[in-house]
Amino acid sequence: MRPRILRTALAALTAGLAAAGCLTAAGPAAAQASSPGNPQRNACSRSVSLAGFSDVLDKATYDGTYVGNLSALAPDRHGSLAALADRSSLFRLDARTLQPRGVIPLADEEGAALDSEGLVVDRDGTYLVSSETEPSVRRYSRTGEILGRLPVPDDLRTAPGGRAQENGSFEGLTLLPGGRTLLASMEYPLDGDPADLVRFQTWQRTRDGGFRLGDRYAYRTDAGLGVSEVTALPDGRLLVLERGFTSGVGNTIRLHLADRPGRGTPLHKRLLADLAACPSLGATAGQPQPNPLLDNFEGMAVTGRSRDRTDVLIVSDDNQNDVQTTRFLRLRVRT
């Protein structure tokens, strides 16, 4: 979805040193990729480096479907990535080239379009998809048929039925290691909550493979930002993408590391990087940005893991807008 427009100035940028890698990137980026002899060249912070970016899908179409409005990513089967568009399409992308391999339409029980925002590929290959319209979490087959729907607490429903803001509910969705706990992140606070407090709702897998309601957690955002995505690491801690937009200035995109959900409701966090501090690698922007690399980033997936780093892919939702870009960033994250 389009981020809420902020009316406060951007906070100071985080900068530092980090290990960096390389990836074929758009335009001049390949020439600026780091080398083993200079591992800190593409640092965004002490914890995050930029391996590259790609605009290969910007304003593209596939099989008559616009490939944009991308709001979520998840590793899929056979070397592919699932990419969810908030206009009710699910693409299968080649994990290396990012080119589409297939697309399936999604809809609600009445055949209406979803405002689909969060995505998990479950262990049986089916898709769990969150929509912030109601909000809801539905299970879909590999060909797009609805297989079921998870329960949602009444107070998390969109007002007036509940306390959630319109276009401010289930924005992120992730499955914790072991596959027994599903977690959805609200984008903005519930009515009556503090302005920096959002809720993370969990579900526990049942013996028949379904999910029942589980614990709820509190997460504190940076001032004026919302949660656009959450992704579980192999150790159960959470990568949390916070996002905001200031008209005439551009996007704020910050990557945080949060506690593994467990006992107790607060989830403490640590800033990994403000992505405005990343090298631009020759990227261009169609609207003002504090760094031309930035856009409306709201999809994120862990794509690889080594002894000392996690490979993370994030994607922007271009809102099918001429001044926005469908852009992928490859990040290398030390946690």
N, C-alpha and C positions, 0 to 999 in steps of 0.2 A: 504494500500500500504506500501511498504518498506520505512522507513523514510530516508530523505536526510542525508548523512554522514556529520557530522560536522568536522571542522578542528580546532576548538577552544577547550580549556579545559573546563571541567564542572565548572559551577559556584558553589559557596559555598552552602551547604545544609541548608534548613530551618528546624529548630527543635523547639519543645515547648511541651506544655501540652494540652490535650484535653480530653473530655469524650469519653469513649470507650464502645464497646458492645461485643457480642459473636456471633459466627457462626461456625458451623461444618466446619472444614477446612482440607486440605490435610495434611497427615503425622503428624508431631509433633505439628501442629498448634493448634489442639484442646486442648492440654495440656497447651498452652500458652494463651488461650483466657482469657480475663479479667473477673473479677467478680464484683458484686455490691460493694464489700468492697474495691476494688482498681480500680476506674473508669478511671484512667489515664494511665493504663498499656500499652494499645495499641495505644498511641497517635502518630500521624504523625506531628501534629502541634497544635496550640491553637484552630484551627477550624475543624480539620479532625482527625478521629480515624479509625483504621482498625478493622473491625468486623471479618474478616477471608478471606481466599482465597480457590479456588478449581481448580484443574487441571483435573477434571473428564472427560473432553472432549478432552484432549490432545491426538492427533494422533488417534482419534476414527473415525469410519465410521458408517453411518446410512443409511439403505436401499440402499447400494452400493455407497453412496456419502461420500466423505471425509468431516468430520466435523472440519473444520479449516478455516484459512484465514478470520476469523471473523472481520468485520470492523465496525459494527453498531449494536445497540440494541434498542428495543422499547417495552414498555408494550403492550401486545396484549390482545385478548379476553379470557375469561374463565380461568383465572389464568395462562396464558402462557406468554412467552416472544417471540418476533420475533428477530431472529439473522440473520444478513445479511453477507454472504460471498462475498468477492470481486471477486470470481470466478463464479458469477452468480447463486448462490443458496440462498434460503431463508428458514431457519429452524424455526420451532415452538418448543420452549423449555418449559419444565415444570418450572415454576417460582421458585419452591422450590428446586427441585433436579437438575435442569439444564439439565436433560436428554431430548433428542429429542423426539418430539411427531409426527413430520411430516416434510417433505421437499418439496418445489416446485422449479422448475427451472425457471430462468428469462433469457430473451434475448431481443435484440433490435428488431426493426421493420423487419429486414432482417433475424432474427433468430441467429444473432451473439452474442457471449458472451459480457457481460458488465464488466467494471471495477467499480463495484458497491460499493459505499462507505458510503452513508448516507441513513437513513431510518426513516420514520414516518408512524405510523398506524393512518390513518385518522378516523374521527368520524363515518364514515359509514363502517369501517372495511377494506377499501381498503388500499393499500400500496403506499406510495410515496417514490421513490427510486432515489437517485442521482448517476450519473456516472461521473467520471472525465475524460472519454475519449474525450468527445466533448467540454465542459461538457453538462450534460442534467439532467432534472428531469422528470421522467415518473410516471404515475399512473398505478398500476397493480391491477387486481382483486385478490380475495382470492385464486384463482387457477393459477395465473400467466399470465393471458392475459393482453396485453397492452390496457388501456382504454383512454389514452391521454398523452399529453406532454406539459410541461409548456414552455413559452417563455423565452429565455436567451439573455441578452444584448450582442451585437456583441463583445465588448471589453473584455468580460469575456470568450470568446471562446479560445480554445487552439491555440497557434501560429502554422502556420502563419495566420490563419483566424482572430485571436484576439491577446490579450496581455497576456493570461494565459500561464504559464509554463506547459510543458508536465508533467502529473502525479502531478499536483500541484493546481488543481482547486477545484471543489465541494467535500470537504472531509466530512463535517458535515451537518446535516439537522435536523431541529427541528420546531415544531409547538408551537407558543406562546399561553398562556392561553386564552381561549375564542374561539380558533380555527380559527381566522380570518387572522392571519399573519403567513406565512411560511418563515423560514430563512435558507439560506445555507451559510456555511462558506467556503471561499477559504483556501487552505492549505498554499500556499506561495504567495508572492507579484506578482502583474502584472509586466510585463516588463516596466521599466521606473519608477516604484514606489520605495520608500525607502525600504531598505532590511528588515525592521522590521514592515512594514505596509501591512496588508492583508484586503481584502474586505469581508463584509457580505452583501449578496443580499437578499432582501425580496420580497414576493409576497403577494397581498391582495386577499382574497376570494371574488368572485363575487356572484351575486344573484343566478346564476344557479349552484353554487357549485364549479366552476372552480377557477383559480387564474390568476390575472393580475400582471404585474411588479409593484413593490412598491419601497420604499426608499432603499438606499444603505448606509452602515456604514463603518467607518474605525476602525480597531482594531490594536493595537500595540503589537507585540509579544516580548517575551524576546529574547535577542541576540542569533541568530543561530537556533531558534526553529520555528516550524510550528504549525498550528492548526490542530489537528487530530480529534477533535470532539467538538460539541457544543450542549448543552441541556438546555431547558428552565425550570426554577423553577416555582412553582405555582404562585409566585408573579411577574413573567415576567422577572426577572433578569436571566442572562445566566451563566451556568457553562461552562467554556472553558478549554479543555484539550490541553495543548501544549506539543510537543514531539520533541525530537532530538536523534541522535545516533552518537557516536564517536567510530570509530574502535579501538579495543583494550581496551576500557573503558566501553562502554555500553550505555544504554539509559538514557536520561533525561526526566522525566515525571512530569509536574507541573499542578496543578489544580488551576484555577483562577475563580474569581467571577466578572462578567462584568455587566454594567448598563443594565436596561431594554431598548430595542430600543425605541426611541421616537424622539423628535425633536433634530436636530443637528446631525452631522455625526460622531463625535468621540465617541467611547464607552470606558469609563474609566474602569479600572480593579483593582482588589486587589488579591494578592497571598493568596490562602487558604493553600496550602501545596506543598512542593516538596516531591514526594512520595519516594525518596531515603531515607528520614528521617523516614519512617514507620518501625516498627519492622518487621523482616523477617519472623517470625512465622515458622521457619524451612524450608522455601522454598529453592529450589535449582535452579541453572541456568546452562544451557549448554554452555554459553559463558561468557566472562568477563562482570560483572555488578557492579556498585557502591553499589548495594544492590541486593542479589540474588532473591528478590521478583519481581524485575523489568523485564519487557519485552516490546514488541512493542505495548503498549496499545493505542487503537484507537476507541473503541466503548464504549458508556456510556448511561445509562438510569437512571432516577429517579424511584425508585421502592416502595417508601413509604415516609410518612411524619407524624411527630408528632409535638407537640407544639414547641419543641426547637431543632429539628434536621430533616435532610433530609437523607433518605437512598438512596445510589447511588451504582449502579453496573457498573463496567468497565470490558472490555475484551480485550485481546491482539490478534493481528493478527500474527500467527506463520509463515506466508509466506510459509507454507508447508516445513519448514526447520528443519532438525534434531536438530539443536542447539537452536531453539526457541520453545516456549511453548504456547499452548492455555490455558490461565489462566484468571480466573475471580477473581476480588477483590470486596469485600463488604466494602463500606466506609460509615461512619456516619459523616455528614457534618453539621456544625453550620454556618449559614450565617448571 
